[in-house]
Amino acid sequence: MKRLITLTVNDKKYEVAVEPNMTLVDLLRYELGLTGTKKGCEVGDCGSCTVIMDGNPVNSCLVLAVQANGRDILTIEGLETDEGLHPVQQAFVDKGAIQCGFCTSGMILSAKNLLDRNAKPDEAEVRMAISGNLCRCTGYQKIVEAIKSASGWREGSGKSHE
Amino acid sequence: MLLPKFDFHEPTTIEEACQIMAELGQKAKLIAGGTDLIVNMKRKVLSPEHLVSLSRIDALKNVDLSDGPLRIGACVTAAALAESEGIKRTFSAFSKGASVLGTPLIRNLATIAGNLVSARPAADLPPSLMAYGAKVVLKKSAGERSVALEDFFRGPGQTVVGKDEILTEILIDKPLGYTGAGYIKLGVRKTLEISLVNVAAFISLDSQDGSIQRARIVLGAVAPIPIRVPSAEQILVGEKPTETLFVRAGETAAQDSRPIDDFRGSAEYRRDMIEVLTRRALEMAFNEARSHE
């Protein structure tokens, strides 16, 4: 039997009826049309479905939609503002940290969460923060460089300091 | 990958959850972080008719570091455990275990009780918890009991938890002065890794430069359940801690363990690693014990 849940996604309130066996990633992609969140392994290994739930990045393939009832979700679509891309997004573009793009949404959300907690992480902290997000293209180097270049953006004008 | 269909229950109190489990018994599975259960359900290893979620029970999310034993609610996440300064100060080996479980994303979902009831031989939390002498509280409508973690595991995926019981709390007595512990996880990667061998050691000294009063060594991933090694512990008790003593304890632990060959590593390699890691974990425990008054 479907259940009615309410959740906030990217500052917008949604009320949706969901089957108990629907996962959060499927709710986001198929019911809400937010396809920026990717589905990779579907068993919590690859991190391409990363979303930020109540301030913590999680694998949305391992969360039931009903468990997200009342929660606050941030997906990749919620990062861009009228002023443009989020500094972490911009840094990924500037540094060539995107190849096929499948891991990018998750990488950026894990990186944003790190920089929200730790404005000046060292390289080990950056690598640890994205250790749940697999990238099969880049070898991670440019991703790490992008995150390091985006660090400290809060002190600047809101743009990555190049 | 579709999940099998099930009915979903979301009690808000422990009593209500116990009642539901008493009624549904075999047909129901408890879900907390879901990082293990949902994967097993997607792979059709499990297809329970009912899922009973513990996520809305606030009483299961507390960490109580005040007087008496450390009390950790079933639904406290690995991330919350790893980030707790209080836990790091008093139970460093346990804090370490929580900080290397899964990935940062998994740690934000996975709970302490889930890591125990899933009873995987290589799990990251049981070795240190057993080394600290932790107990778990199992509740059902008819009452509750407490079980030493040492007596909790029965085999891979098997524990003493009854069909109508819920693991609600983990208790660890605060160690007295001059005690310390260490935890080492050995894998080929730094993250998302299932240990080849993991070792926890606990030592208590009778004074800063004194002899070893109590010792516990727990090995994971080398038997169907995490095991203590009494033969190696006996070598330590009553003796002055020295490098030679720790080497002997490591050798004994290696001799008395029965690891298996599998695709992750050979039994021979694992046995060699038990020797080295036991010694290192004991050194970590000893160094902490000397400085923990």
Interface residues (C-beta under 8 A of the other chain):
Chain A: M1 R3 E19 P20 N21 M22 T23 E42 V43 G44 D45 G47 T50 M53 N56 P57 V58 N59 C61 L62 V63 L64 V66 Q67 S110 M128 A129 S131 G132 N133
Chain B: M1 L2 L3 P4 K5 F6 D7 F8 E10 I31 G33 G34 T35 I38 V39 K42 R43 L51 S53 S55 A79 G102 T103 P104 L105 I106 N108 L109 K190 T191 L192
